[in-house]
């Protein structure tokens, strides 16, 4: 499947039942809402998808189920976040076999690789597959910064075609465009910086709160790209208290709470994560309830 890394790509939640099984009917409900809103692709098994606690069999189930439901409308991307090159290669081969149309690829997990090791890791995986790859650069959470100098070496891998920009430094968008032009598509990976990076030339948005508010997320993207900045700004300002749930260590629990509140998910998570309780839950729910209540006031 040929596609472009542009538009909104939801990093989808993995819904669980109370019995700790993947809730495929609820997953389908959220997926349908994303497609109806006009997303350009979906990403499975990312941070929000609780990748670290999913088995290989569960990843296969999600990929194959998603492919059957999107029916060719958008590409299905799966994240690879592994501690060894050997396992990452295995996951890339499995993704291809399952029918995934692209990969999102993090640097090695747990070990803090240096420049040469990081570049070699990415090049080795890229050489093993013909799937298009988006490099996920998130030094804040994963401690390895994929620098412009590293990307200069990755230019030689033709299927490394996109960057999920999560450095939280908006000037990095300009830095990358100045150096590489349109060689790499750039997708913002931090909800609270999405409009800023889209205005600076980012091609898309790997979004989190889209799991609860798909239409509003896609509307912001479309408004910005249409040059309707005033309208986009008004919507973005309404959205910001909710978007800030994406930059908290408990983003999975918080965004699942928001998805449950909008009828697109449940609060069930997989241990060691636990549902949020007490004062913390009430504080987060207040943000969510206020956002839902005030949304109708934004035209």
C-alpha positions in Angstrom: 0.0 0.0 0.0 1.4 3.4 -1.0 0.7 6.2 1.4 2.1 9.5 2.5 3.2 10.4 6.1 0.8 13.3 6.4 -2.3 14.2 8.3 -3.4 12.8 11.7 -2.1 9.4 12.7 -3.7 8.3 16.0 -1.5 6.4 18.4 -4.3 4.1 19.3 -5.1 2.8 22.8 -5.3 -0.9 23.4 -8.6 -1.4 25.2 -8.8 -4.3 27.7 -11.7 -6.0 29.3 -12.1 -6.3 33.1 -10.6 -9.8 32.6 -7.4 -8.4 31.1 -8.1 -9.5 27.5 -8.0 -7.2 24.5 -11.5 -5.7 24.0 -11.8 -6.0 20.2 -15.4 -4.7 20.0 -14.3 -1.5 21.9 -11.2 -1.3 19.7 -13.4 -1.4 16.6 -15.6 1.3 18.0 -12.7 3.7 18.5 -11.2 2.7 15.1 -14.5 3.5 13.4 -14.6 6.9 15.0 -11.1 7.7 13.8 -11.9 6.7 10.2 -15.1 8.8 10.3 -13.1 11.8 11.5 -10.7 11.5 8.6 -7.5 10.3 10.0 -4.8 9.3 7.4 -3.4 6.2 9.2 -3.3 4.4 12.5 -0.5 3.4 14.7 -0.7 0.3 16.9 1.5 -0.8 19.8 2.9 2.6 20.8 3.2 4.0 24.2 -0.5 4.6 24.4 -1.1 1.1 23.1 0.7 -0.3 26.1 3.2 -2.0 23.8 5.5 -3.1 26.6 2.8 -5.4 28.1 1.5 -6.8 24.9 2.5 -10.3 23.7 3.6 -10.9 20.2 0.3 -12.9 19.6 -1.7 -9.9 20.8 0.1 -7.6 18.5 -0.6 -9.9 15.6 -4.3 -10.0 16.6 -4.5 -6.2 16.7 -2.7 -5.7 13.3 -4.8 -8.3 11.5 -8.0 -7.1 13.1 -7.3 -3.5 12.2 -6.4 -4.3 8.6 -9.6 -6.2 8.2 -11.7 -3.3 9.5 -9.9 -0.4 7.8 -10.4 -2.3 4.5 -7.6 -0.4 2.7 -8.8 3.1 3.6 -5.7 4.0 5.6 -2.4 2.3 6.4 -1.9 0.3 9.5 1.4 1.0 11.2 2.9 -0.9 14.1 5.5 0.4 16.5 8.8 -1.5 17.3 10.3 -0.8 20.7 12.8 -3.5 21.5 15.9 -3.9 23.6 17.9 -6.0 21.0 18.5 -5.6 17.3 17.7 -9.3 16.9 14.2 -8.9 18.4 13.6 -5.7 16.5 14.4 -7.6 13.2 12.1 -10.3 14.2 9.3 -7.9 14.9 9.9 -6.1 11.6 9.6 -9.4 9.7 6.4 -10.3 11.6 4.9 -6.9 10.9 5.4 -7.5 7.2 4.0 -11.0 7.4 0.9 -9.8 9.3 0.2 -7.2 6.6 1.2 -4.0 8.3 2.0 -1.2 5.8 4.6 0.6 7.8 6.7 0.7 10.9 7.3 3.3 13.7 10.7 2.6 15.1 12.2 3.7 18.4 15.9 3.5 19.3 17.0 0.6 21.4 15.1 0.3 24.7 16.9 0.2 28.1 20.5 0.5 26.7 21.5 4.1 25.9 23.2 3.6 22.6 25.7 6.2 21.3 25.7 7.8 17.8 27.2 4.9 15.9 25.1 2.3 17.7 21.9 4.2 17.2 22.5 4.7 13.5 23.6 1.1 12.9 20.5 -0.1 14.7 18.2 1.9 12.5 20.1 1.1 9.3 20.1 -2.7 10.1 16.3 -2.8 10.6 15.7 -0.7 7.5 17.8 -2.9 5.4 15.8 -6.0 6.5 12.4 -4.8 5.2 10.8 -2.8 2.4 8.2 -1.3 4.7 8.4 2.5 5.1 9.8 3.6 8.5 9.1 6.5 10.7 11.8 7.1 13.3 10.3 8.0 16.7 12.6 10.6 18.3 11.7 11.1 21.9 14.8 11.9 24.0 12.7 13.2 26.9 11.1 9.8 27.6 13.5 7.4 26.0 16.9 9.2 26.6 18.3 8.9 23.2 18.3 11.9 20.9 18.3 11.1 17.2 20.2 14.2 16.1 20.2 15.9 12.7 23.8 14.4 12.2 22.3 10.9 12.7 19.5 11.6 10.2 22.2 12.8 7.7 23.5 9.2 7.8 20.0 7.7 7.7 19.4 9.4 4.4 21.1 6.5 2.7 18.3 4.2 3.9 15.6 4.9 1.3 12.7 3.4 3.3 13.4 5.6 6.4 11.0 8.3 5.2 9.5 10.1 8.2 10.3 11.4 11.7 8.0 11.5 14.7 9.3 14.7 16.2 8.9 14.5 20.0 12.0 16.4 21.2 9.6 19.1 22.6 11.8 21.7 20.8 9.7 23.2 18.1 12.7 24.7 16.5 13.8 21.2 15.5 11.1 21.2 12.8 12.8 24.2 11.1 16.2 22.7 11.7 15.2 19.5 10.0 13.5 21.2 7.1 16.5 23.5 6.6 18.9 20.6 6.4 16.9 17.9 4.6 14.1 19.7 2.7 11.3 17.2 2.2 13.5 14.1 2.4 11.9 13.2 5.6 8.2 13.9 6.4 7.9 15.4 9.9 5.0 14.4 12.2 4.6 16.1 15.6 4.5 13.6 18.4 3.6 15.9 21.3 0.0 17.0 21.5 0.7 20.3 23.3 3.0 21.4 20.4 1.0 20.2 17.5 -0.4 23.5 16.1 2.9 25.2 16.5 4.8 22.5 14.6 2.1 22.3 11.9 2.4 26.0 11.4 6.2 25.6 11.1 5.8 23.0 8.3 5.3 19.7 10.0 3.4 17.3 7.7 1.3 15.5 10.2 0.5 14.8 13.8 0.9 11.5 15.7 -1.8 12.3 18.2 -2.9 11.0 21.6 -6.0 12.8 22.7 -7.4 11.9 19.3 -8.3 8.6 20.9 -11.0 10.5 22.8 -11.6 13.5 20.5 -11.0 12.4 16.9 -13.0 15.1 15.1 -11.5 18.0 17.0 -8.0 16.7 16.4 -8.5 16.3 12.6 -10.3 19.7 12.5 -7.2 21.4 13.9 -4.9 19.8 11.4 -7.2 20.7 8.5 -7.8 24.2 9.6 -4.0 24.9 10.0 -3.2 23.4 6.6 -6.0 25.5 5.0 -4.5 28.6 6.5 -7.5 29.2 8.8 -5.3 30.0 11.7 -7.8 32.0 13.8 -10.3 29.2 13.8 -7.6 26.6 14.5 -6.3 28.7 17.4 -9.7 29.0 19.0 -10.2 25.2 18.9 -6.6 24.6 20.0 -7.0 26.8 23.0 -10.1 24.9 24.1 -8.2 21.7 23.6 -5.1 22.5 25.5 -6.1 21.5 29.0 -7.0 18.1 27.6 -3.9 17.9 25.4 -1.7 18.4 28.5 -2.9 14.9 29.6 -0.6 13.6 26.9 2.6 14.8 28.6 2.2 13.2 32.0 3.8 9.9 33.0 0.3 8.5 33.4 -0.8 9.6 29.9 -2.1 6.0 29.2 -4.5 6.1 32.2 -5.5 9.7 31.6 -6.2 9.4 27.9 -8.1 6.1 28.6 -10.2 8.1 31.1 -11.0 10.7 28.4 -11.8 8.0 25.9 -14.2 6.4 28.4 -15.9 9.7 29.1 -16.5 10.3 25.4 -17.8 6.7 24.9 -14.8 5.5 22.8 -12.9 3.5 25.4 -12.7 2.2 28.9 -10.4 2.9 31.9 -9.1 -0.7 32.1 -5.3 -0.9 31.9 -2.8 -3.8 32.2 -0.6 -4.2 35.3 1.7 -2.8 36.4 -0.4 0.2 35.5 -3.4 0.6 37.7 -6.6 2.7 37.3 -6.4 6.2 38.7 -8.2 6.6 42.0 -9.1 9.2 44.7 -8.2 12.9 44.4 -6.0 12.3 41.3 -8.9 10.7 39.4 -11.3 13.5 40.4 -8.7 16.2 39.4 -8.3 14.6 35.9 -12.0 13.9 35.5 -12.7 17.6 36.2 -10.5 18.6 33.3 -12.2 16.0 31.0 -15.7 17.0 32.1 -15.0 20.7 31.7 -13.6 20.1 28.2 -16.6 18.0 27.1 -19.0 20.6 28.5 -17.3 23.6 26.9 -16.7 22.0 23.5 -20.1 22.9 22.2 -19.3 26.6 22.8 -16.5 26.5 20.2 -17.8 27.1 16.8 
